[in-house]
Amino acid sequence: MTQETADIIVCGAGHNTLITAAYLAKAGLDVLVLEKNEMIGGGVISREIPGAPGFISNPHAQGIVLMAANPVITRDELGLFAKFGLEIVERDTMYATQFEDGSFITQWLDVDKVCQSIAKFSERDADAYRRFARIAAKLLPLLSQGLFAPPTPLGSLFMMLDQSREGRFVLSQLMDSAYNVIDSFFEHEQVKLHYMHYVAELMISPEQSGTGVVPFLLTGLIHSVKPFHIKGGSGNLSNSLGRCLAHHGGRIRRGAMVEKILSRGGRVTGVRLKGGEEILARKGVVGSIHPHDLGAMVEGVDKFTAKQAAHVKLSNFGAFNTHLALREPPNYLGGAEVNNAMMVECVPMGMENFRRSFDELRYGRIPDYNNYDVACISRVDPTQVPQAGNASLYLYKFAPLQLAEGGNAGWAHIKAETMQRFIDGYTRYAPNMAGNIIAGYCETPQDMYEHNPVFKYGDIFGVGTFLNQFFSYRPTPELGQYRVPGVAGLYLAGPTTHPGGGVTGGGRASAIAMMTDLGIPLKNYFQA
Ligand SMILES: Cc1cc2nc3c(=O)[nH]c(=O)nc-3n(C[C@H](O)[C@H](O)[C@H](O)COP(=O)(O)OP(=O)(O)OC[C@H]3O[C@@H](n4cnc5c(N)ncnc54)[C@H](O)[C@@H]3O)c2cc1C
């Protein structure tokens, strides 16, 4: 049997690595993508809910925010819309917070409408929000620069920020916590909870130092780009990338688990698959490789780099998600305005319980704190349900990565009862759930890890979004420019690299790094 070869081997078919692969193939390279699963997409997939034909679930990513600002979307750089069948459904709200007492706040894309929603709780906070949004808009160009290209080195970024009053303000917020920032701007507890819950979607406690800039970045983004869903299901983003890759001559092998990245004389030479097959890479390898696995997986990697990578910190917690096929969509206590929000944060009253819930998560316990993050995309995209009026619901709850009792393996024992408990708790916010459920399934952090080795122990962003693991320090200072010391020609992509977890399309930056090293003129493929 002749040995398979390619110019570039791509390890993993998540949306990020597929984007990297598509740019490289478009530039004329012979690209081979190796994916361990039968389905491509990693965290950007869709599947039917078992026992409910025609009900599509999106097990992981649902709502897309950051990628809305990526030239892959704004300029259709890869032709996904024009040629490869990508369609999106844009939204005019980001989320609504439904409180247990029936009151709610809606995070519209329009600042005036957010202020009106906040004014129901506090006129003063409505004014504060207007001020906050103005600052966020002014800071956005600074904060979002280079999000989809290799990052400015953190040291230079800090030096640049230190040159102006606004820059120094950003720096001070960068080092503070989101909790302190939100607490200093707003007075009403429910307004504060509305923002803190959203910040916690980064899977870190808002009280963590170094999260202070997040509320500014999120607010700036919310009022400048339109978040969206992928029509027909999140998996259609990955599928359109697959079509783009194939159009440019790239290949995907499914069921191909890469166990080892091979190198000789300080240069990458190829990969070894589970089962022993070796594939040669003529020009390079790029992979979604978790930093904890770098030392064992990559031959010849610099020892200091591997040691640092092994100590990268995971997010503070993970998620337990439940997917339900419903006869009709949820009807929230707040009615139509909440029903129509892109995402609904279901939030109990009480700041103290909110704050304590992060300690419970840290100690491996599922908090009693009864909060959920819910999406029902089928309301705006009926192609995801068998008939108009049905609904496909995504119910997501923070969960410890490792259970105090039983660690990750412990999830198997409490999976079914936990799913039922969460559904019961959710009915307090959407009372029409009784008799409404046709079928459903859930995923524990362990299930997510088994699906995708990059979701380490169920960390949905691969590694934590802490300040010391951000920008050019993501995942470590040595690996922050996508290159791997000790192994020339090996590059990183995916959520553990800049700009981080979520559907960002950050694989564009990995492609820029590779094409720069390969001497391919960037201007032919990337618009400024
Ligand atoms: C429950 C959940 C909910 C989420 N919700 C959202 C959301 O609403 N919005 C949002 O923006 N983000 C969300 N995310 C995060 C988002 O899904 C991920 O950050 C994103 O998918 C990362 O994309 P990626 O392309 O970089 O890599 P991944 O999606 O991590 O894909 C990596 C791929 O590589 C494959 N692979 C890994 N190692 C190997 C190997 N050795 N050999 C072969 N193949 C390999 C994996 O099987 C996988 O297919 C969610 C994630 C989860 C788990």
The ligand as an SDF file (V2000), in Angstrom:
LIG
                    3D

 53 58  0  0  0  0  0  0  0  0999 V2000
  -22.3980   22.6830   25.2580 C   0  0  0  0  0  0  0  0  0  0  0  0
  -21.6830   23.7150   24.4640 C   0  0  0  0  0  0  0  0  0  0  0  0
  -22.3450   24.8760   24.1130 C   0  0  0  0  0  0  0  0  0  0  0  0
  -21.6960   25.8600   23.3760 C   0  0  0  0  0  0  0  0  0  0  0  0
  -22.3980   26.9720   22.9780 N   0  0  0  0  0  0  0  0  0  0  0  0
  -21.7930   27.9000   22.2050 C   0  0  0  0  0  0  0  0  0  0  0  0
  -22.5300   28.9720   21.6410 C   0  0  0  0  0  0  0  0  0  0  0  0
  -23.7490   29.0620   21.7750 O   0  0  0  0  0  0  0  0  0  0  0  0
  -21.8480   29.8880   20.9160 N   0  0  0  0  0  0  0  0  0  0  0  0
  -20.5110   29.7890   20.6800 C   0  0  0  0  0  0  0  0  0  0  0  0
  -19.9400   30.6600   20.0160 O   0  0  0  0  0  0  0  0  0  0  0  0
  -19.7890   28.7480   21.1600 N   0  0  0  0  0  0  0  0  0  0  0  0
  -20.4000   27.7990   21.9050 C   0  0  0  0  0  0  0  0  0  0  0  0
  -19.6890   26.7140   22.3510 N   0  0  0  0  0  0  0  0  0  0  0  0
  -18.2430   26.6550   22.1220 C   0  0  0  0  0  0  0  0  0  0  0  0
  -17.9070   26.2090   20.7180 C   0  0  0  0  0  0  0  0  0  0  0  0
  -18.6620   25.0830   20.3610 O   0  0  0  0  0  0  0  0  0  0  0  0
  -16.4110   25.8540   20.6300 C   0  0  0  0  0  0  0  0  0  0  0  0
  -15.6250   26.8440   21.2340 O   0  0  0  0  0  0  0  0  0  0  0  0
  -16.0320   25.7380   19.1660 C   0  0  0  0  0  0  0  0  0  0  0  0
  -16.7220   24.6640   18.6000 O   0  0  0  0  0  0  0  0  0  0  0  0
  -14.5430   25.5500   18.9860 C   0  0  0  0  0  0  0  0  0  0  0  0
  -14.3820   25.3290   17.6270 O   0  0  0  0  0  0  0  0  0  0  0  0
  -13.0980   24.7050   16.9410 P   0  0  0  0  0  0  0  0  0  0  0  0
  -13.3970   24.6240   15.5290 O   0  0  0  0  0  0  0  0  0  0  0  0
  -11.9430   25.5150   17.3160 O   0  0  0  0  0  0  0  0  0  0  0  0
  -12.8210   23.3350   17.5720 O   0  0  0  0  0  0  0  0  0  0  0  0
  -13.6810   22.2080   18.0200 P   0  0  0  0  0  0  0  0  0  0  0  0
  -15.0930   22.4930   17.7800 O   0  0  0  0  0  0  0  0  0  0  0  0
  -13.1790   21.9630   19.3830 O   0  0  0  0  0  0  0  0  0  0  0  0
  -13.2840   20.9840   17.0670 O   0  0  0  0  0  0  0  0  0  0  0  0
  -12.1200   20.2350   17.1600 C   0  0  0  0  0  0  0  0  0  0  0  0
  -12.2830   19.0200   16.2530 C   0  0  0  0  0  0  0  0  0  0  0  0
  -11.0660   18.3320   16.1930 O   0  0  0  0  0  0  0  0  0  0  0  0
  -11.2970   16.9560   16.3940 C   0  0  0  0  0  0  0  0  0  0  0  0
  -10.0860   16.4030   16.9890 N   0  0  0  0  0  0  0  0  0  0  0  0
   -9.5050   16.8110   18.1420 C   0  0  0  0  0  0  0  0  0  0  0  0
   -8.3920   16.1170   18.3750 N   0  0  0  0  0  0  0  0  0  0  0  0
   -8.2680   15.2640   17.3320 C   0  0  0  0  0  0  0  0  0  0  0  0
   -7.3070   14.2750   17.0030 C   0  0  0  0  0  0  0  0  0  0  0  0
   -6.2600   14.0320   17.7880 N   0  0  0  0  0  0  0  0  0  0  0  0
   -7.4690   13.5800   15.8490 N   0  0  0  0  0  0  0  0  0  0  0  0
   -8.5150   13.8280   15.0280 C   0  0  0  0  0  0  0  0  0  0  0  0
   -9.4680   14.7300   15.3160 N   0  0  0  0  0  0  0  0  0  0  0  0
   -9.3340   15.4460   16.4540 C   0  0  0  0  0  0  0  0  0  0  0  0
  -12.4910   16.8890   17.2890 C   0  0  0  0  0  0  0  0  0  0  0  0
  -13.1640   15.6490   17.2020 O   0  0  0  0  0  0  0  0  0  0  0  0
  -13.3290   18.0570   16.7520 C   0  0  0  0  0  0  0  0  0  0  0  0
  -14.1400   17.6540   15.6920 O   0  0  0  0  0  0  0  0  0  0  0  0
  -20.3440   25.6870   23.0280 C   0  0  0  0  0  0  0  0  0  0  0  0
  -19.6770   24.5050   23.3480 C   0  0  0  0  0  0  0  0  0  0  0  0
  -20.3460   23.5130   24.0460 C   0  0  0  0  0  0  0  0  0  0  0  0
  -19.6480   22.2230   24.3500 C   0  0  0  0  0  0  0  0  0  0  0  0
  1  2  1  0
  2  3  1  0
  2 52  2  0
  3  4  2  0
  4  5  1  0
  4 50  1  0
  5  6  2  0
  6  7  1  0
  6 13  1  0
  7  8  2  0
  7  9  1  0
  9 10  1  0
 10 11  2  0
 10 12  1  0
 12 13  2  0
 13 14  1  0
 14 15  1  0
 14 50  1  0
 15 16  1  0
 16 17  1  0
 16 18  1  0
 18 19  1  0
 18 20  1  0
 20 21  1  0
 20 22  1  0
 22 23  1  0
 23 24  1  0
 24 25  2  0
 24 26  1  0
 24 27  1  0
 27 28  1  0
 28 29  2  0
 28 30  1  0
 28 31  1  0
 31 32  1  0
 32 33  1  0
 33 34  1  0
 33 48  1  0
 34 35  1  0
 35 36  1  0
 35 46  1  0
 36 37  1  0
 36 45  1  0
 37 38  2  0
 38 39  1  0
 39 40  1  0
 39 45  2  0
 40 41  1  0
 40 42  2  0
 42 43  1  0
 43 44  2  0
 44 45  1  0
 46 47  1  0
 46 48  1  0
 48 49  1  0
 50 51  2  0
 51 52  1  0
 52 53  1  0
M  END
$$$$
